[in-house]
């Protein structure tokens, strides 16, 4: 066997192992985050979460500015030197110190804006996460370039596990919102400590202004897009906080967090599978189109029953999993779930635009969506529900326009797109109606209702899909048969 062929086989093996570790990291992170989120929601009050939500935008925007596009630029850059990594490291840390200093001084003003006095001390502790996170960026880039996702997974999952233990312990012993702050800080401290130990990288005393100019020329639009998207994501916190109580902000924050979890898992799973395949088929447009249609059907097959089912079981989900004290978030939760149905399809469309070499269209769709959300927020803001209806309108407007752009760029007609997702939608609606009758017709505890809804919902949807001979079911069965043949062989 030639050395060249052996090198290619080793690279393929390393890539496969890296993808497995990356997948385990993402799934494990989401599972732990979900469990901690449920436990803390049961132990803490809406006010505790409202305080944390009030500060979220400041932390997220600062992290984007501190990172400054270095991850995307240095990961794709072919020949990074020790000087490049050191330059980026010193720049990131210096910027984090500047932002932390500014936010430390501004903490009383932030507390006054939200009319939440405890925010002053909480902000000054919580914003330390900005400095700690800056220490993670460069070692993470180096390990990513080396496909050492195992080390990244160990660092991130260890941080999650340790922080989960600390947070739950503090929540149980009456520390309130400080438990959530401790979760964010301890997670980062553990993650950074482990990744520095495993990466073995240390900065040298070198600095290059040339690199900074190169990075900013590459990442300027990316930074602006990230800032706008993040500001738009948290702008509701900025509106709700000073107008309503900390409880109301807590209800909204939890509704948003829990509605995101299912569609984030769906999106990350499908993107992880589809992106490399889409890219590999760029020179075979016919096969690429067939695969895009298959992924569209798969997205519909998974998204519709999950999100429609969550909408129907929402009251029992809140009552049983989060406890009745969170029931005031029900109306926010249900509106956000309706918006969440569209998100995997929007993200799939944006993913396709990137693959086919249309990044400008990607940015146009993102700017349009964020612009619509902000514009509608200034028009529809009488109540929190009204604000969220504006979010819902903006989301589906983006879905329609991005689908039309897909038709323009790859000749995937809107009619065909609807035709490929409609069967799964119809079956999900039938399933939804079926499990909704359990709540209205049967007299039993909420826990029993929830268990029955989940069981009957899954059985109903899969039985209907099997009985109606959905194309995606045939695809799944054929894939299983092919894998079984290979294993037997």
JOCOR-V942368 format. One record per residue. N is the residue number from 1. SS is DSSP state (A for helix, B for strand, O for the rest). OMEGA is omega in whole degrees, -180 to 180 (NA if undefined). BURIAL is b if it has 24 or more other C-alpha atoms within 12 Angstrom, else e. Layout:
((N;SS;OMEGA;BURIAL) (N;SS;OMEGA;BURIAL))
This chain:
((1;O;-179;e) (2;O;180;e) (3;A;180;e) (4;A;180;e) (5;A;179;e) (6;A;180;e) (7;A;179;e) (8;A;179;e) (9;A;178;e) (10;A;179;e) (11;A;179;e) (12;A;179;e) (13;A;180;e) (14;A;179;e) (15;A;179;e) (16;A;179;e) (17;A;-180;e) (18;A;179;b) (19;A;178;b) (20;A;180;e) (21;A;179;b) (22;A;178;b) (23;A;178;b) (24;A;180;e) (25;A;-178;b) (26;A;-179;b) (27;A;-180;b) (28;A;179;b) (29;A;-179;b) (30;A;-179;b) (31;A;-180;e) (32;A;180;b) (33;A;179;b) (34;A;-179;b) (35;A;179;b) (36;A;178;b) (37;A;180;b) (38;A;-178;b) (39;A;-179;b) (40;A;177;b) (41;A;179;b) (42;A;-175;b) (43;A;-174;b) (44;O;-176;b) (45;O;174;b) (46;A;178;b) (47;A;179;b) (48;A;-180;b) (49;A;177;b) (50;A;178;b) (51;A;-180;b) (52;A;-179;b) (53;A;-179;b) (54;A;-176;b) (55;A;-172;b) (56;A;-177;b) (57;A;-178;b) (58;A;180;b) (59;A;-176;b) (60;A;180;b) (61;A;179;b) (62;A;179;b) (63;A;179;b) (64;A;-180;b) (65;A;178;b) (66;A;179;b) (67;A;171;b) (68;O;177;b) (69;O;-177;b) (70;A;-178;b) (71;A;-179;b) (72;A;-176;b) (73;A;-175;b) (74;A;177;b) (75;A;-179;b) (76;A;-178;e) (77;O;-170;e) (78;O;-172;e) (79;O;176;e) (80;O;180;e) (81;O;175;e) (82;A;178;e) (83;A;179;e) (84;A;-179;b) (85;A;180;b) (86;A;178;b) (87;A;-179;b) (88;A;-179;b) (89;A;-178;b) (90;A;179;b) (91;A;180;b) (92;A;-178;b) (93;A;-180;b) (94;A;-180;e) (95;A;180;b) (96;A;178;b) (97;A;179;b) (98;A;-179;e) (99;A;179;b) (100;A;179;b) (101;A;179;e) (102;A;-180;e) (103;A;177;b) (104;A;179;b) (105;A;-176;e) (106;A;-174;e) (107;A;178;b) (108;A;178;e) (109;A;178;e) (110;A;179;b) (111;A;178;b) (112;A;-179;e) (113;A;-179;e) (114;A;-177;b) (115;O;180;b) (116;O;-176;b) (117;O;-179;e) (118;O;-176;b) (119;A;-177;b) (120;A;-180;b) (121;A;180;b) (122;A;-179;b) (123;A;-176;b) (124;A;175;b) (125;A;-175;b) (126;A;-178;b) (127;O;172;b) (128;A;178;b) (129;A;180;b) (130;A;179;b) (131;A;-178;b) (132;A;-179;b) (133;A;-180;b) (134;A;180;b) (135;O;-176;b) (136;O;-166;b) (137;A;-173;b) (138;A;175;b) (139;A;178;b) (140;A;178;b) (141;A;-178;b) (142;A;179;b) (143;A;178;b) (144;A;179;b) (145;A;-180;b) (146;O;-178;e) (147;O;180;b) (148;O;-178;b) (149;A;177;b) (150;A;-180;b) (151;A;178;b) (152;A;180;b) (153;A;179;b) (154;A;-179;b) (155;A;-175;b) (156;A;-180;b) (157;A;176;b) (158;A;177;b) (159;A;180;b) (160;A;-177;b) (161;A;-180;b) (162;A;-179;b) (163;A;178;b) (164;A;180;b) (165;A;-180;b) (166;A;-177;b) (167;A;-178;b) (168;A;178;b) (169;A;-180;b) (170;A;179;b) (171;A;-179;b) (172;A;-176;e) (173;O;168;e) (174;O;-180;e) (175;O;176;e) (176;O;-175;b) (177;A;177;b) (178;A;177;b) (179;A;-180;b) (180;A;177;b) (181;A;179;b) (182;A;178;b) (183;A;-177;b) (184;A;-179;b) (185;A;-177;b) (186;A;178;b) (187;A;-179;b) (188;A;-179;b) (189;A;-180;b) (190;A;-179;b) (191;A;-179;b) (192;A;-180;b) (193;A;-178;b) (194;A;-176;b) (195;A;175;b) (196;A;178;b) (197;A;-175;e) (198;A;-177;e) (199;A;-179;b) (200;O;180;e) (201;O;174;e) (202;O;-180;e) (203;O;174;b) (204;O;-177;e) (205;O;-180;e) (206;O;-180;e) (207;O;-177;e) (208;O;175;e) (209;A;180;e) (210;A;179;e) (211;A;-179;b) (212;A;179;b) (213;A;180;e) (214;A;-179;e) (215;A;-177;b) (216;A;177;b) (217;A;179;e) (218;A;-166;e) (219;A;-175;b) (220;A;-179;e) (221;A;180;e) (222;A;179;b) (223;A;-180;b) (224;A;180;e) (225;A;180;b) (226;A;179;b) (227;A;-179;b) (228;A;-179;b) (229;A;-179;b) (230;A;178;b) (231;A;178;b) (232;A;179;b) (233;A;-174;b) (234;A;-177;b) (235;A;178;b) (236;A;176;b) (237;A;-177;b) (238;A;177;b) (239;A;-174;b) (240;A;-175;b) (241;A;-177;b) (242;A;-177;b) (243;A;-175;e) (244;O;-178;b) (245;O;175;b) (246;A;176;b) (247;A;-179;b) (248;A;178;b) (249;A;177;b) (250;A;178;b) (251;A;180;b) (252;A;-178;b) (253;A;179;b) (254;A;177;b) (255;A;-179;b) (256;A;-178;b) (257;A;-175;b) (258;A;177;b) (259;A;-178;b) (260;A;-170;b) (261;A;-177;b) (262;A;-177;b) (263;A;174;b) (264;A;178;b) (265;A;179;b) (266;A;-177;b) (267;A;-178;b) (268;A;179;b) (269;A;-177;b) (270;A;179;b) (271;A;180;b) (272;A;179;b) (273;A;-170;b) (274;A;-172;b) (275;A;-180;b) (276;A;179;e) (277;A;176;b) (278;A;-176;b) (279;A;-178;b) (280;A;-178;e) (281;O;-178;e) (282;O;-180;e) (283;O;178;e) (284;O;-172;e) (285;A;-179;e) (286;A;178;e) (287;A;179;e) (288;A;179;b) (289;A;179;b) (290;A;-180;e) (291;A;177;b) (292;A;179;b) (293;A;179;b) (294;A;179;b) (295;A;177;b) (296;A;178;b) (297;A;-180;b) (298;A;178;b) (299;A;179;b) (300;A;-177;b) (301;A;-179;b) (302;A;-172;b) (303;A;-173;b) (304;A;-180;b) (305;A;-179;b) (306;A;-175;b) (307;A;176;b) (308;A;178;b) (309;A;179;b) (310;A;178;b) (311;A;-176;b) (312;A;-178;b) (313;A;-174;b) (314;A;-179;b) (315;A;180;b) (316;A;177;b) (317;A;-179;b) (318;A;-176;b) (319;A;-174;b) (320;A;-173;b) (321;A;-175;b) (322;A;-176;b) (323;O;-173;b) (324;A;-180;e) (325;A;180;e) (326;A;-177;b) (327;A;178;b) (328;A;179;b) (329;A;-173;b) (330;A;-177;b) (331;A;178;b) (332;A;-177;b) (333;A;-176;b) (334;A;177;b) (335;A;-179;b) (336;A;177;b) (337;A;178;b) (338;A;177;b) (339;A;-179;b) (340;A;177;b) (341;A;-176;b) (342;A;-170;b) (343;A;178;b) (344;A;179;b) (345;A;176;b) (346;A;-179;b) (347;A;176;b) (348;A;178;b) (349;A;180;b) (350;A;177;b) (351;A;180;b) (352;A;178;b) (353;A;179;b) (354;A;-177;b) (355;A;-176;b) (356;O;175;b) (357;O;179;e) (358;O;-179;e) (359;A;179;e) (360;A;178;e) (361;A;177;b) (362;A;-179;b) (363;A;179;b) (364;A;179;e) (365;A;179;b) (366;A;180;b) (367;A;-179;b) (368;A;-179;b) (369;A;-179;b) (370;A;177;b) (371;A;178;b) (372;A;-180;b) (373;A;-179;b) (374;A;-179;b) (375;A;-179;e) (376;A;178;b) (377;A;179;b) (378;A;179;e) (379;A;-176;e) (380;O;-178;b) (381;O;-180;e) (382;O;178;e) (383;O;178;e) (384;A;178;b) (385;A;179;b) (386;A;177;e) (387;A;-177;b) (388;A;173;b) (389;A;174;b) (390;A;177;b) (391;A;179;b) (392;A;179;b) (393;A;-180;b) (394;A;-178;b) (395;A;-178;b) (396;A;173;b) (397;A;178;b) (398;A;179;b) (399;A;-178;b) (400;A;-177;b) (401;A;179;b) (402;A;177;b) (403;A;176;b) (404;A;177;b) (405;A;176;b) (406;A;177;b) (407;A;-179;e) (408;A;-171;e) (409;A;-177;b) (410;A;177;b) (411;O;175;e) (412;O;-170;b) (413;O;178;e) (414;A;178;b) (415;A;180;e) (416;A;178;e) (417;A;179;b) (418;A;-180;b) (419;A;-178;e) (420;A;-178;b) (421;A;-174;b) (422;A;-180;b) (423;A;180;b) (424;A;179;b) (425;A;-180;b) (426;A;180;b) (427;A;179;b) (428;A;178;b) (429;A;177;b) (430;A;177;b) (431;A;-180;b) (432;A;178;b) (433;A;-179;b) (434;A;-176;b) (435;A;176;b) (436;A;180;b) (437;A;179;e) (438;A;-179;b) (439;A;-175;b) (440;A;-173;e) (441;A;-174;e) (442;O;179;e) (443;O;179;e) (444;O;-179;e) (445;O;179;e) (446;A;180;b) (447;A;179;e) (448;A;178;e) (449;A;-178;b) (450;A;179;b) (451;A;-180;e) (452;A;179;b) (453;A;-179;b) (454;A;-179;b) (455;A;-179;e) (456;A;179;b) (457;A;180;b) (458;A;-179;b) (459;A;-179;e) (460;A;-176;b) (461;A;-178;b) (462;A;178;b) (463;A;178;e) (464;A;-180;b) (465;A;179;b) (466;A;-177;e) (467;A;-179;e) (468;O;178;e) (469;O;176;e) (470;O;-179;b) (471;A;-177;b) (472;A;176;b) (473;A;177;b) (474;A;178;e) (475;A;-179;e) (476;A;-180;e) (477;A;179;e) (478;A;178;e) (479;A;178;e) (480;A;180;e) (481;A;180;e) (482;A;179;e) (483;A;179;e) (484;A;178;e) (485;A;-179;e) (486;A;179;e) (487;A;179;e) (488;A;-180;e) (489;O;NA;e))
